Amino acid sequence: FAGIAYRMLGNISSSIRQNVFDRLLDHVRSSLVQILPTDQAQQMAEVFGVLADTNRLRLLSALANQELCVCDLAALTKMTDSAVCHQLRLLKAMRLVNYRREGRNVYYSLADNHIVNLYSSLAEHLDLSKATESQCY
């Protein structure tokens, strides 16, 4: 990289060339700082992988405004209790939902406001995308 940049600036005086090169190098270094570290990217990919399922997204949407038990979630999503439990286990493993026991019932809620914000932001983005698409055609 350094050799290519230096050759491209070959006909410019050495002090100007060094100044341009230093600024370019600073720009590249600042870009490297902004790149997501591999371990964080891996964690995010795992969360997005769990979110890449219609049933799990429907469960999150049901939990976006209120805490619900498995039987209520099953009725709302037209899934079996067993299927809901399976999906909730995956969401719980990624720390996307919390649960609490009350007698024989287990109530689920979104883990925190970050999950609500992520869900709301994506829904808003999709609504805005639809509006933009319809304006373009």
Backbone as CSV, one residue per row, in Angstrom:
resi,resn,N_x,N_y,N_z,CA_x,CA_y,CA_z,C_x,C_y,C_z
1,PHE,0.823,-1.193,0.000,0.000,0.000,0.000,0.868,1.258,0.000
2,ALA,1.844,1.309,0.884,2.688,2.494,1.004,3.446,2.750,-0.291
3,GLY,3.981,1.694,-0.894,4.725,1.856,-2.139,3.858,2.368,-3.271
4,ILE,2.640,1.861,-3.387,1.711,2.301,-4.434,1.371,3.766,-4.247
5,ALA,1.049,4.150,-3.023,0.688,5.545,-2.751,1.859,6.460,-3.053
6,TYR,3.051,6.050,-2.667,4.226,6.881,-2.914,4.486,7.036,-4.407
7,ARG,4.340,5.955,-5.181,4.564,6.033,-6.629,3.522,6.918,-7.302
8,MET,2.275,6.860,-6.817,1.220,7.687,-7.404,1.513,9.171,-7.205
9,LEU,2.214,9.496,-6.144,2.534,10.886,-5.835,3.945,11.247,-6.298
10,GLY,4.519,10.459,-7.175,5.910,10.591,-7.588,6.330,11.948,-8.118
11,ASN,5.512,12.661,-8.870,5.902,13.924,-9.488,5.712,15.133,-8.579
12,ILE,5.271,14.931,-7.379,5.024,16.030,-6.447,6.247,16.174,-5.549
13,SER,6.513,17.411,-5.088,7.682,17.634,-4.229,7.611,16.725,-3.005
14,SER,8.783,16.389,-2.488,8.851,15.390,-1.420,8.122,15.826,-0.153
15,SER,8.141,17.114,0.202,7.458,17.551,1.431,5.940,17.452,1.270
16,ILE,5.426,17.828,0.091,3.983,17.722,-0.160,3.591,16.254,-0.223
17,ARG,4.434,15.468,-0.906,4.159,14.042,-1.025,4.099,13.397,0.361
18,GLN,5.040,13.742,1.226,5.056,13.178,2.578,3.809,13.599,3.351
19,ASN,3.399,14.861,3.195,2.206,15.374,3.878,0.955,14.615,3.419
20,VAL,0.808,14.455,2.097,-0.341,13.731,1.546,-0.307,12.280,2.010
21,PHE,0.867,11.683,1.951,1.020,10.291,2.368,0.659,10.120,3.846
22,ASP,1.125,11.036,4.695,0.819,10.959,6.129,-0.684,11.064,6.380
23,ARG,-1.345,11.971,5.663,-2.794,12.125,5.833,-3.534,10.873,5.361
24,LEU,-3.084,10.324,4.248,-3.696,9.104,3.733,-3.512,7.953,4.723
25,LEU,-2.328,7.858,5.274,-2.046,6.818,6.252,-2.902,6.995,7.511
26,ASP,-3.057,8.237,7.970,-3.929,8.509,9.125,-5.363,8.089,8.828
27,HIS,-5.811,8.365,7.603,-7.173,8.000,7.207,-7.351,6.479,7.245
28,VAL,-6.381,5.764,6.727,-6.443,4.301,6.720,-6.429,3.771,8.153
29,ARG,-5.562,4.336,8.993,-5.498,3.896,10.399,-6.820,4.143,11.114
30,SER,-7.439,5.311,10.883,-8.715,5.602,11.551,-9.806,4.659,11.054
31,SER,-9.733,4.260,9.786,-10.702,3.295,9.263,-10.528,1.939,9.927
32,LEU,-9.302,1.555,10.184,-9.043,0.272,10.829,-9.601,0.245,12.245
33,VAL,-9.544,1.382,12.934,-10.080,1.462,14.287,-11.592,1.271,14.260
34,GLN,-12.255,1.713,13.195,-13.702,1.650,13.100,-14.218,0.271,12.686
35,ILE,-13.358,-0.584,12.198,-13.787,-1.912,11.759,-14.106,-2.762,12.984
36,LEU,-15.203,-3.474,12.913,-15.668,-4.322,14.002,-14.676,-5.456,14.241
37,PRO,-14.244,-5.648,15.487,-13.337,-6.765,15.780,-14.009,-8.106,15.452
38,THR,-13.223,-9.078,15.073,-13.734,-10.374,14.631,-14.607,-11.052,15.679
39,ASP,-14.187,-11.017,16.949,-14.981,-11.693,17.985,-16.347,-11.036,18.161
40,GLN,-16.393,-9.701,18.082,-17.683,-9.010,18.165,-18.538,-9.317,16.941
41,ALA,-17.915,-9.344,15.780,-18.650,-9.663,14.548,-19.242,-11.065,14.635
42,GLN,-18.493,-11.999,15.207,-18.978,-13.373,15.370,-20.184,-13.417,16.297
43,GLN,-20.109,-12.703,17.421,-21.233,-12.665,18.364,-22.469,-12.056,17.716
44,MET,-22.271,-10.969,16.986,-23.403,-10.316,16.325,-24.008,-11.230,15.266
45,ALA,-23.167,-11.932,14.526,-23.663,-12.853,13.500,-24.500,-13.964,14.129
46,GLU,-24.090,-14.435,15.294,-24.862,-15.473,15.983,-26.233,-14.947,16.401
47,VAL,-26.279,-13.719,16.924,-27.566,-13.129,17.315,-28.442,-12.924,16.087
48,PHE,-27.866,-12.355,15.026,-28.655,-12.151,13.810,-29.111,-13.488,13.226
49,GLY,-28.299,-14.525,13.377,-28.704,-15.856,12.923,-29.937,-16.349,13.661
50,VAL,-29.970,-16.134,14.965,-31.140,-16.525,15.758,-32.344,-15.682,15.354
51,LEU,-32.115,-14.417,15.047,-33.214,-13.534,14.649,-33.709,-13.814,13.229
52,ALA,-32.957,-14.579,12.468,-33.314,-14.844,11.069,-34.318,-15.992,10.961
53,ASP,-35.357,-15.913,11.748,-36.387,-16.945,11.745,-37.739,-16.274,11.955
54,THR,-38.688,-16.566,11.093,-40.011,-15.939,11.142,-40.705,-16.162,12.478
55,ASN,-40.685,-17.387,12.975,-41.371,-17.678,14.239,-40.751,-16.937,15.414
56,ARG,-39.425,-16.882,15.458,-38.774,-16.178,16.564,-39.058,-14.683,16.494
57,LEU,-39.088,-14.126,15.290,-39.421,-12.700,15.157,-40.859,-12.426,15.577
58,ARG,-41.756,-13.339,15.271,-43.153,-13.172,15.685,-43.268,-13.232,17.206
59,LEU,-42.505,-14.109,17.827,-42.506,-14.173,19.290,-41.967,-12.876,19.888
60,LEU,-40.881,-12.364,19.317,-40.335,-11.095,19.805,-41.338,-9.964,19.634
61,SER,-42.059,-9.968,18.515,-43.046,-8.901,18.301,-44.162,-8.986,19.332
62,ALA,-44.551,-10.198,19.703,-45.589,-10.365,20.728,-45.091,-9.879,22.084
63,LEU,-43.800,-10.048,22.331,-43.225,-9.648,23.613,-42.766,-8.192,23.639
64,ALA,-42.862,-7.503,22.517,-42.354,-6.130,22.437,-43.064,-5.187,23.397
65,ASN,-44.318,-5.460,23.704,-45.078,-4.534,24.547,-45.497,-5.108,25.886
66,GLN,-45.362,-6.422,26.048,-45.842,-7.013,27.296,-45.201,-8.364,27.564
67,GLU,-45.263,-8.734,28.817,-44.806,-10.042,29.262,-45.929,-11.050,28.993
68,LEU,-45.567,-12.231,28.481,-46.584,-13.242,28.164,-46.099,-14.624,28.576
69,CYS,-47.054,-15.508,28.870,-46.706,-16.893,29.186,-46.677,-17.708,27.890
70,VAL,-46.139,-18.901,27.975,-45.999,-19.774,26.810,-47.352,-20.036,26.158
71,CYS,-48.374,-20.308,26.962,-49.687,-20.629,26.377,-50.260,-19.428,25.613
72,ASP,-50.056,-18.209,26.123,-50.515,-17.015,25.404,-49.733,-16.819,24.107
73,LEU,-48.426,-17.022,24.176,-47.595,-16.901,22.970,-48.002,-17.938,21.930
74,ALA,-48.284,-19.146,22.373,-48.706,-20.208,21.450,-50.021,-19.830,20.772
75,ALA,-50.960,-19.305,21.542,-52.257,-18.914,20.971,-52.101,-17.756,19.988
76,LEU,-51.285,-16.773,20.347,-51.092,-15.606,19.475,-50.416,-15.967,18.156
77,THR,-49.450,-16.868,18.225,-48.656,-17.203,17.036,-49.154,-18.449,16.312
78,LYS,-50.190,-19.096,16.885,-50.733,-20.337,16.312,-49.651,-21.422,16.193
79,MET,-48.825,-21.495,17.236,-47.792,-22.521,17.340,-48.149,-23.419,18.521
80,THR,-47.558,-24.597,18.562,-47.765,-25.462,19.723,-46.939,-24.937,20.900
81,ASP,-47.347,-25.323,22.104,-46.577,-24.936,23.291,-45.135,-25.421,23.173
82,SER,-44.974,-26.635,22.677,-43.645,-27.221,22.525,-42.779,-26.409,21.558
83,ALA,-43.370,-26.002,20.434,-42.624,-25.209,19.444,-42.242,-23.851,20.022
84,VAL,-43.163,-23.244,20.768,-42.870,-21.951,21.398,-41.726,-22.110,22.394
85,CYS,-41.780,-23.149,23.212,-40.714,-23.391,24.197,-39.359,-23.574,23.516
86,HIS,-39.347,-24.311,22.426,-38.103,-24.531,21.688,-37.530,-23.198,21.197
87,GLN,-38.369,-22.373,20.594,-37.904,-21.084,20.070,-37.458,-20.161,21.208
88,LEU,-38.201,-20.165,22.306,-37.836,-19.326,23.451,-36.510,-19.763,24.068
89,ARG,-36.226,-21.062,24.050,-34.934,-21.550,24.546,-33.791,-20.939,23.749
90,LEU,-33.951,-20.889,22.425,-32.914,-20.295,21.578,-32.772,-18.799,21.852
91,LEU,-33.898,-18.110,21.998,-33.864,-16.671,22.287,-33.242,-16.410,23.660
92,LYS,-33.538,-17.286,24.614,-32.976,-17.148,25.961,-31.465,-17.378,25.935
93,ALA,-31.015,-18.344,25.141,-29.582,-18.641,25.041,-28.797,-17.443,24.507
94,MET,-29.429,-16.639,23.669,-28.785,-15.441,23.126,-29.041,-14.204,23.998
95,ARG,-29.664,-14.431,25.142,-29.995,-13.361,26.096,-30.912,-12.300,25.489
96,LEU,-31.824,-12.736,24.635,-32.783,-11.820,24.017,-34.081,-11.751,24.807
97,VAL,-34.360,-12.791,25.583,-35.561,-12.795,26.427,-35.195,-13.208,27.850
98,ASN,-35.997,-12.721,28.783,-35.907,-13.121,30.188,-37.163,-13.899,30.535
99,TYR,-37.116,-14.616,31.635,-38.311,-15.331,32.072,-38.416,-15.270,33.587
100,ARG,-39.634,-15.483,34.057,-39.871,-15.609,35.496,-40.978,-16.637,35.698
101,ARG,-40.878,-17.369,36.784,-41.890,-18.375,37.114,-42.896,-17.781,38.085
102,GLU,-44.145,-18.117,37.825,-45.211,-17.767,38.758,-46.111,-18.995,38.865
103,GLY,-45.920,-19.752,39.923,-46.651,-21.013,40.046,-46.221,-21.974,38.951
104,ARG,-47.197,-22.441,38.180,-46.903,-23.381,37.090,-46.607,-22.673,35.778
105,ASN,-46.818,-21.370,35.735,-46.609,-20.620,34.492,-45.225,-19.984,34.447
106,VAL,-44.700,-19.901,33.241,-43.445,-19.201,32.998,-43.775,-18.025,32.092
107,TYR,-43.409,-16.836,32.533,-43.682,-15.621,31.769,-42.386,-15.118,31.135
108,TYR,-42.498,-14.720,29.882,-41.344,-14.238,29.130,-41.510,-12.766,28.802
109,SER,-40.364,-12.086,28.724,-40.339,-10.680,28.311,-39.037,-10.448,27.558
110,LEU,-38.976,-9.365,26.805,-37.726,-9.035,26.128,-36.680,-8.678,27.175
111,ALA,-35.443,-9.027,26.910,-34.378,-8.896,27.901,-34.135,-7.457,28.338
112,ASP,-34.159,-6.528,27.398,-33.930,-5.130,27.756,-34.383,-4.224,26.619
113,ASN,-34.210,-2.935,26.818,-34.654,-1.964,25.811,-33.873,-2.062,24.508
114,HIS,-32.653,-2.598,24.551,-31.887,-2.754,23.309,-32.626,-3.663,22.334
115,ILE,-33.237,-4.709,22.856,-33.962,-5.648,22.004,-35.210,-4.976,21.445
116,VAL,-35.915,-4.235,22.290,-37.093,-3.486,21.831,-36.681,-2.490,20.754
117,ASN,-35.589,-1.769,20.996,-35.117,-0.774,20.025,-34.688,-1.419,18.716
118,LEU,-34.003,-2.550,18.798,-33.582,-3.262,17.589,-34.797,-3.678,16.774
119,TYR,-35.771,-4.267,17.441,-37.003,-4.697,16.771,-37.731,-3.489,16.169
120,SER,-37.905,-2.430,16.953,-38.623,-1.235,16.483,-37.891,-0.557,15.333
121,SER,-36.577,-0.462,15.444,-35.785,0.176,14.383,-35.899,-0.583,13.069
122,LEU,-35.848,-1.897,13.134,-35.959,-2.694,11.914,-37.352,-2.569,11.309
123,ALA,-38.383,-2.612,12.157,-39.757,-2.459,11.659,-39.931,-1.088,11.005
124,GLU,-39.385,-0.057,11.643,-39.464,1.298,11.083,-38.698,1.381,9.766
125,HIS,-37.523,0.769,9.723,-36.720,0.762,8.498,-37.494,0.118,7.346
126,LEU,-38.142,-1.001,7.623,-38.906,-1.691,6.579,-40.094,-0.857,6.123
127,ASP,-40.767,-0.175,7.049,-41.876,0.714,6.675,-41.382,1.858,5.807
128,LEU,-40.236,2.443,6.176,-39.674,3.539,5.387,-39.227,3.044,4.017
129,SER,-38.669,1.838,3.973,-38.235,1.269,2.692,-39.415,1.066,1.760
130,LYS,-40.535,0.582,2.300,-41.736,0.392,1.478,-42.230,1.723,0.938
131,ALA,-42.238,2.750,1.789,-42.699,4.072,1.367,-41.798,4.623,0.272
132,THR,-40.497,4.449,0.424,-39.548,4.934,-0.576,-39.714,4.186,-1.888
133,GLU,-39.898,2.864,-1.818,-40.086,2.069,-3.035,-41.327,2.507,-3.788
134,SER,-42.418,2.742,-3.074,-43.660,3.122,-3.753,-43.545,4.505,-4.378
135,GLN,-42.717,5.372,-3.820,-42.523,6.699,-4.397,-41.672,6.636,-5.657
136,CYS,-40.796,5.654,-5.738,-39.882,5.552,-6.878,-40.556,4.988,-8.117
137,TYR,-41.659,4.309,-7.967,-42.275,3.659,-9.129,-43.550,4.297,-9.520
